[in-house]
C-alpha cells in the first residue's frame, strides 16, 4: 500500500496492512503515550482512528 492510497483517517487495520504488523500490535501502539513511541490517535465511540498526517509523521520520527 502506498502513501497516496491511504485514507485521510486510518483504522488499526489500515495501519497494520501498511506496516505489515498485527492489528493487536497497532492497538498497543495506539494505547502507548506519544512520548513513549506511540501513535497519536483519537477516539470515535469505542473505535480508535489516526489522522494520515500524524501517522506519516510518526513513521518519519521512527526513521530518525
N, C-alpha and C positions, 0 to 999 in steps of 0.2 A: 504494500500500500504506500502510495506516495503522499507527501505533504499536501499537495494540491487536491487530492481526492478526499482528504479528511473533512468531516463536517465541522462547522464552526463551534458546535457544542458536542463534546465527546462523552461516550459512556465508558465504563470499565472494559466492556468487550472491544470497543474500538481501539482502546489503548493496548489491550492485551494482544490483539491481532497485529497492530503496528509494531510493537516491541518484540513479539514472539515469546511472550511470557504468559503465565497462567492468569486468569481473571482474579483468582484468590490473591496472588502477589500484587496485582494492581490495587485491590481493595486495601491491602496492607499499606501500600504507598499513599493511598488517599487518606488513611487514618493517621499517618505519621505527620508530625508537625513539619512545616516547610523548612524551618531552621535545621531540622534533623534529616533533611533529604527527601521529604515527602512532596507530593504533587499538590499544588493549590487546587482546591475544588470548592464547589458549592452544592447545596442540597435542595432538591425539589421533592417535597414529601419525604419519602424514605430513600429516594434514589440520589446517588452522588453523580455530579456532572462536572466536566472540566472544560474551560474555555480553551479553544485551539491555540491561541497565542500564549497562554500560560503553560500549556503542555510543551510547545516548541521551545519556549524559554527554559523550561526545566531540563529539556534534553541538552540545550547549549551549556547550561550550568554543569551538567554531568560530564560533558566533554572536557571541561577545564580542570 
